Amino acid sequence: MKAILVLLVFLSLVASAQTKKAPRRQPKQPSAPTVNQSQTPIFVNVKFKNGKEVYGRLIDISPQRISVDPEDLDVVVISNLSDVVELRLGERPKLDPAVMTELDTVCNALASLAAATANISYSEYQQKLTQTKAIVGNVLQRLGSTEYKDNPILISLKKALYGFETASSIWALRVGAEQHKYVFETSSLMQLLFEHYPEVKTVDWRQGDRWLIERLIPWLWVQASAHVEAARLQLARLK
């Protein structure tokens, strides 16, 4: 927390000279930017208590709030500073061209899997998932042990693959011998899912301590696909 406060003081001095405060959750207005474009932008990586992480251009910061223009969203993110667990100042991330090529390959493979989820059978999905993992698995594992392990593009792609894999594991409960209809909060699958996709706890179709499998699977596909798209947009900006 001390590190955040020190960085807060520095950023407040710089950002206050460059920016005007953005309206809460207001869509970006390219024709009326909220910062002086002639100034050098400040990029920050913000990690929140709910596990989410945002990298983007700092718009405004105060002892109470922080406003960031993310790389992969079309809205300004405004949060209470009390919800921030880590705040790091940094330049726009740079990737080795070879690494960008690898990530682009992974992104395309996962996008292909996402597109295939419409009207697909369990056996077809298993086959497509296996093919995709053969393309992306080694790359994500290897880059995860390098200096790129905290890169937001890699994080998005790893979360996407986890979502697709978890959908497969949950689907297996539905087509297995016992033909499960629900997956329960106390199950190991849901406990792991809470760590990667905590927002599943707040879906309006949750039924107490259980989730309907027929709704959870497509929900996971949507979330995983969103992470693929976020990675694709970030890669496009770096090209």
Secondary structure, DSSP 8 states (H G I E B T S, - for coil): -HHHHHHHHHHHHHHHHHB----TT-B--TTS-SB-TTS---EEEEEETTS-EEEEEEEEE-SSEEEEEESS-SB-EEEEGGGEEEEEE-------HHHHHHHHHHHHHHHHHHHTTTT--HHHHHHHHHHHHHHHHHHHHHHTTSTTTT-HHHHHHHHHHHHHHHHHHHHHHHHSTT---EEETTSHHHHHHHHH-GGGGG-TT-BTTEEEHHHHHHHHHHHHHHHHHHHHHHHHHH-
